[in-house]
Amino acid sequence: MSFLDQYESMIRLSTFAGIFLIMAALEIAMPRKQRVLARGARWFTNFSLVIVDTLALRLVMPILAVGMADYAAAQGWGLLPLIDLPIWVEIIIAFLLLDMLIYAQHIAFHKVPILWRFHKVHHADRDLDVTSGARFHPVEAVFSMAYKLLCIALIGPAALAVFLFEVVLNAASMFNHANVRLPLGLDRVVRLFIVTPDMHRVHHSVIERETNSNYSFFLTLWDRIFRTYTAQPEKGHDGMTIGLSEYQDSKPANLIWSLLVPFMRKQSPETKTGSNSIEERRPVLKSD
């Protein structure tokens, strides 16, 4: 049994727990925005979605990302095995390719109507915090894993490269969704390379052109290259409204609603790209 086979789950769970606790503490110490919904219901729903997603992946997918890398290597699949590269070079190339392909997938979830129906569960969250980074509909989770497995089969990266990418991607998702106020100077420097909370928060704006920007998950390189980068929200971080304008109520904090909304008949106009065609409404501040 390899090191990854033996310790992968423990390392990933430990990293998740550690980053979560750090970001949750920072949200208390230096929050960026005041919440509009009570934390309890939101956190119950977001954590429940994590559990449902995990069960769905275990039931539906016969193999996950690192396992696919091992299987692809045994079968001789992918482009990277065709080139004799040092392992550290292979890891860098694989990481860049996987990050770019996840960026492309994110755009597809916004542009393809059937995919948006499931991805909008993530965007419906009216507050953005560390739990939002794991709030995804199980159908989206399964589709995303199937897409990732295909990418791994085509690239043929080392299992270590996939493992590192998975750990970094999960940590980055918690970091860039966190409700944390970074010093502006630090934010400007960090976002030259990786997605910051302020940068990703723009992507969760109810304003369509802002929602359809800042698709990167980890490296900001792709938004800059493909011109999908928006530096700041039009109304500022304190004035912007988070979520989808058609769901500016308490429904997104409900687990059953979050699971069923992709299958509900639309009750109001909604564009295929996830745009917010209904007039933006100001949320009412609520406490726990």
C-alpha positions in Angstrom: 0.0 0.0 0.0 1.4 3.4 -1.0 1.7 6.4 1.3 -1.2 8.1 -0.6 -3.4 5.0 -0.3 -2.8 4.8 3.4 -2.9 8.5 4.4 -4.9 10.4 1.7 -8.2 10.5 3.6 -6.5 11.5 6.9 -4.4 14.3 5.3 -7.4 15.7 3.4 -9.7 15.6 6.4 -7.0 17.2 8.6 -6.4 19.9 6.1 -10.1 20.6 5.7 -10.6 20.8 9.4 -7.5 23.0 10.0 -8.3 25.5 7.2 -12.0 25.6 8.2 -11.2 26.4 11.8 -8.6 29.1 10.8 -11.0 30.8 8.4 -14.0 30.6 10.8 -11.9 32.2 13.5 -10.8 35.0 11.1 -14.4 35.6 10.1 -15.2 36.3 13.8 -12.1 38.4 14.3 -12.3 40.5 11.1 -15.5 40.0 9.1 -15.8 41.7 5.7 -19.6 41.9 5.5 -22.5 41.7 8.0 -24.6 38.6 7.6 -28.2 38.9 6.3 -29.4 35.4 7.5 -28.9 33.6 10.8 -25.8 31.4 10.8 -27.4 28.3 12.3 -29.8 27.4 9.5 -27.3 28.2 6.7 -24.5 26.2 8.3 -26.8 23.2 8.9 -27.8 23.3 5.2 -24.3 23.8 3.8 -22.8 21.1 6.0 -25.7 18.7 5.1 -25.0 19.3 1.4 -21.4 18.2 2.1 -22.6 15.0 3.6 -25.1 14.3 0.8 -22.4 15.1 -1.8 -20.0 12.7 -0.2 -22.5 9.9 -0.1 -23.5 10.6 -3.7 -19.9 10.4 -4.9 -19.3 7.1 -3.0 -22.5 5.6 -4.4 -22.3 6.8 -8.0 -18.5 7.0 -8.7 -16.5 3.8 -8.8 -13.3 5.7 -8.4 -12.2 9.2 -7.4 -9.5 11.6 -8.5 -6.3 10.1 -7.0 -7.5 6.6 -7.8 -8.1 7.6 -11.4 -4.5 8.9 -11.6 -3.2 5.5 -10.4 -5.5 3.7 -12.9 -4.5 5.9 -15.8 -0.8 5.3 -15.0 -1.3 1.6 -15.0 -3.1 1.8 -18.4 -0.6 4.2 -19.9 -3.2 6.8 -20.5 -2.6 10.6 -20.9 -0.3 13.1 -22.5 2.3 13.6 -19.7 3.5 9.9 -19.7 4.6 10.4 -23.3 7.2 12.9 -22.2 10.1 12.1 -19.8 9.9 14.9 -17.3 11.2 15.3 -13.8 8.4 14.7 -11.2 8.5 18.3 -10.0 8.0 19.6 -13.6 5.2 17.1 -14.2 3.5 18.2 -11.0 3.6 21.9 -12.0 2.3 21.2 -15.5 -0.4 19.0 -14.2 -1.4 21.5 -11.6 -1.7 24.3 -14.2 -3.7 22.2 -16.6 -6.1 21.0 -14.0 -6.6 24.5 -12.6 -7.3 25.8 -16.1 -9.7 23.0 -16.9 -11.6 23.6 -13.6 -11.9 27.3 -14.7 -13.4 26.1 -18.0 -15.8 23.9 -16.2 -16.9 26.8 -14.0 -17.8 28.8 -17.1 -19.7 25.9 -18.5 -21.8 25.7 -15.3 -22.8 29.3 -15.9 -23.4 29.2 -19.6 -25.1 25.8 -20.1 -28.7 26.1 -18.9 -29.1 22.5 -17.5 -25.8 22.9 -15.6 -26.7 26.3 -14.3 -29.9 24.8 -12.7 -27.7 22.9 -10.3 -24.9 25.4 -10.0 -27.3 28.1 -8.9 -27.7 26.2 -5.6 -24.2 27.4 -4.8 -24.9 31.0 -5.9 -28.2 31.2 -4.1 -26.4 31.4 -0.7 -27.2 34.9 0.5 -24.2 35.2 2.8 -20.7 34.2 1.8 -18.5 32.5 4.3 -16.2 29.5 4.8 -19.1 27.0 4.5 -20.1 28.4 1.1 -17.0 26.9 -0.4 -18.5 23.4 0.1 -22.2 24.3 -0.8 -22.9 22.4 -4.0 -25.8 20.3 -5.2 -25.0 16.6 -5.3 -25.7 16.4 -9.0 -23.1 19.1 -9.6 -20.7 17.2 -7.3 -21.1 14.0 -9.4 -20.8 15.8 -12.7 -17.7 17.7 -11.5 -16.0 14.5 -10.4 -16.8 12.8 -13.7 -15.4 15.8 -15.6 -12.3 15.7 -13.4 -11.8 12.0 -14.0 -11.9 12.6 -17.7 -9.4 15.4 -17.5 -7.1 13.2 -15.4 -7.3 10.4 -18.0 -6.4 12.8 -20.8 -3.5 14.4 -18.9 -2.1 11.4 -17.2 -0.7 13.2 -14.2 1.1 11.5 -11.3 -1.1 10.5 -8.4 0.9 12.9 -6.2 0.1 15.8 -8.5 -3.6 15.0 -8.3 -3.5 14.6 -4.6 -1.8 18.0 -4.1 -4.2 19.7 -6.5 -7.2 18.3 -4.6 -5.9 19.4 -1.2 -5.0 22.9 -2.5 -8.3 23.3 -4.4 -10.4 22.4 -1.3 -8.3 24.8 0.9 -8.6 27.6 -1.7 -12.3 27.2 -1.9 -12.7 27.7 1.9 -10.3 30.6 1.8 -11.7 32.5 -1.1 -15.3 32.1 0.1 -14.5 33.3 3.6 -16.1 36.4 5.0 -12.7 37.9 5.9 -11.4 41.4 5.6 -7.9 41.3 4.3 -5.8 44.5 4.4 -6.2 46.1 1.0 -2.5 46.2 0.3 -2.2 42.5 1.1 -5.2 41.7 -1.1 -3.7 43.5 -4.1 -0.5 41.5 -3.8 -2.1 38.1 -3.1 -4.6 38.4 -6.0 -1.8 38.9 -8.5 -1.4 35.1 -8.0 -4.3 33.5 -6.2 -8.0 34.2 -5.7 -8.7 36.3 -2.6 -12.0 36.5 -0.7 -12.6 40.1 -2.1 -12.0 38.9 -5.6 -14.3 35.9 -5.5 -17.0 37.8 -3.6 -17.6 39.8 -6.8 -18.5 36.5 -8.5 -21.4 36.1 -6.0 -22.9 39.5 -6.7 -26.6 39.7 -7.8 -25.4 41.9 -10.7 -25.2 39.8 -13.9 -21.9 41.1 -15.3 -20.3 40.6 -11.9 -21.7 37.1 -11.5 -20.3 36.2 -15.0 -16.7 37.1 -14.0 -13.9 35.9 -11.7 -14.4 32.3 -12.5 -11.0 31.2 -11.2 -10.9 28.9 -8.2 -7.2 29.1 -7.3 -4.9 30.9 -9.7 -6.1 34.3 -11.0 -4.1 33.7 -14.2 -7.0 32.4 -16.1 -9.4 35.3 -15.5 -6.7 37.7 -16.6 -5.7 35.7 -19.7 -9.3 35.2 -20.9 -10.5 38.6 -19.8 -13.1 37.5 -17.3 -11.6 39.5 -14.4 -13.5 42.2 -12.5 -11.4 44.0 -9.8 -14.2 45.3 -7.5 -18.0 45.2 -7.3 -19.9 48.2 -8.7 -21.5 49.0 -5.3 -18.4 48.2 -3.2 -18.2 45.2 -0.8 -20.2 46.8 1.9 -23.0 47.8 -0.5 -23.2 44.8 -2.8 -25.9 42.2 -2.5 -24.9 38.5 -2.5 -26.8 35.7 -4.0 -29.4 35.6 -6.8 -32.0 38.4 -7.0 -34.9 36.0 -7.5 -34.1 34.2 -4.2 -33.6 37.1 -1.8 -35.5 35.4 1.0 -34.8 32.7 3.5 -35.3 29.7 1.1 -31.6 29.2 0.2 -30.9 28.4 3.9 -33.3 25.5 3.7 -31.8 22.1 2.9 -34.9 20.6 1.2 -35.3 23.7 -1.0 -31.6 23.6 -1.9 -31.9 20.0 -3.0 -35.2 20.5 -5.0 -34.8 23.9 -6.6 -33.0 22.7 -9.7 -36.1 20.6 -10.5 -38.7 23.3 -9.7 -40.5 25.1 -12.5 -39.3 28.6 -12.9 -41.6 31.1 -11.3 -39.9 34.2 -12.6 -37.9 35.1 -15.7 -34.3 33.8 -15.5 -31.7 33.8 -18.2 -29.7 30.8 -19.2 -26.4 32.1 -18.0 -27.5 32.5 -14.4 -28.1 36.2 -14.8 -30.2 38.1 -12.4 -33.0 39.7 -14.4 -35.2 40.7 -11.5 -34.7 44.0 -9.8 -32.1 43.8 -7.0 -33.7 43.9 -3.6 -31.9 45.0 -0.4 -31.7 42.2 2.2 -32.9 42.9 5.7 -30.3 42.4 8.4 -31.0 39.6 10.8 -29.3 38.3 13.9 -28.7 34.7 15.1 
